[in-house]
């Protein structure tokens, strides 16, 4: 990933207060980033596939995904990301209020990179977002967009 360009983050969250708090935390980050927030699963899929009003949206480097969102459930969004060859290498962090064991199991089964339950207090929430920032924006190397499949390209040239 080009270190000069900002990290593109897609945040899928229907709670305005949680969205505002996360946006404030990332705005204060020392790592350049652009947070794109959508409020439901349908918008998330449109953003990821650059459809409808998201035709010019960037490919996210990281997805923060709530599970209990309107229109399309977060686990369906996660499954769609991880099944798509052009999106599957995007890290997806489930960031949700649910601590239900089945949700945790299903998220990891669908290849979530992390599962975080939202803290109930403000300080805990801020610390959690800062830990995401430290790990995923500062320390981790995020995967670049999938290049064309060399086998497909070679076959097409024949």
N, C-alpha and C positions, 0 to 999 in steps of 0.2 A: 504494500500500500504506500502511496506517495505521502511522505511525512509532511509535505507542505499543504496538502489539502485537508480540510476539516473532516473529522470522523462523522459519517452520516448515520444517525440513529433514528430508527422508527420506533415510536412509543405507541402502543395500542392500549388505550385506557379510556374508560367512559366516565370516570370520576373527575369532575373539573378541579376539585381541590388537590387530588393526587397529581393530576397533570400539571397544575401550576407549580406545585412544590418541586417536582422532578425537573421541570423547565428551569426554575430558579437555581437549583443545584448545578445543573449542567451549564447554565449561563455563567456561573462563577468558576467554572473549571479552568485549569491552566492548560488543558489540552484543547486545541481548537475543535469544535464540534458544531453540528447542526442537528437539532432535535426536531423531528417531524412527528406531530401527534395526530392520530386518527382515533375516532371514538367508538368504532365497532369493527367487527370482523370482516364485514363486506368492504368497508373502506380500506382496511389493511390489505386485503387481497387485491383490490384495485390499485393501491399504491405499489405493491410488490410487482404486479404485472404491468404497471404503467398504463392503466386503462382509465377510461372516463376522464375525470378532471385531473388525473395524475399522470397524464401522458409524458410530461417533462420531469417527473420525479426522479431523483437519483436512486441508484441501487443502494440499499442500506448496508452498512458495514456491521451493524449490530441491531437486533430487534429485542425490545423489552415488551413482553406480552402478558396482558392480564387474561385470565381464563374466562371469567364471568362477564362477557361483553355481549351487547345486543347483536342481533341478526345472524352472525356466524360465530359459534362458540370458539374460544381460544384454542382448544385442542384440535379443532378442525383446521384452523389457520396454521398451527404448528405442523400438522400432518401435511398440509399443502406445501409448506415451505420445504420440508425435509424430503418430499417426494419429487420436487422439481429440480432437475439437474443444474439449472442456472441459479438456484437459490439455496440449495441444500448446505452449502458451506458457510452460510451466514450464521453466526452464533445467535441462538435464541435463548434469552433468559426469561423464564416464566416469573413474573412479578405479580403475585396475586394475594388476595385475602384468604383464599382457601388453603387449609392445611389438611384436607381430607386425604387419607392414605391412598385411596384409589386415584385421585387426581395426580398426586405425586408420582405414583407408579406409572400411570398412563403417559404423563408428560415425558418421563425418562424413556419409556418404551418407544415413544415417538421421536426420540433423540434430542430432547431439550438439552441445552448445554449447562443449565443450572435451574434450580427451582427455589425461589425465595418467597417466603410468606411475608407479607407487609406487616411491619411492626404497628402496634396500635398507638404508640406515642410519637410525638413529633421528632424528638431527638433521635430515637431509634430509626425512624424513617429516613431522616437526613443522613445518619451514619451509614445506613444500608446503601443509599444512592452514592455516597462518597466511596464506599468500598467497591461498587460496580465501576465507578470512574477509575479508581486506582488500578484495579485489576484489568478491566477490558480496554480502557483507553490509554493507560500509561504503560502497563507491563506486558500485556498480551500482544502478540502479532496477529492482526486480523487478516483473514484470507482475502486475496484479491478476487475480483469477479472471475467466474469460470471462463477460461479461454476456450476457443473452438476446439472440439474434439479432433485431435490430429488424425485419427483413423477415418473420421467422416470427411475431413478436408482432403486427405489423400485419395479416398475413394471417389470423391466428386471430381478430382483432377484427371482421373483416368478416362 
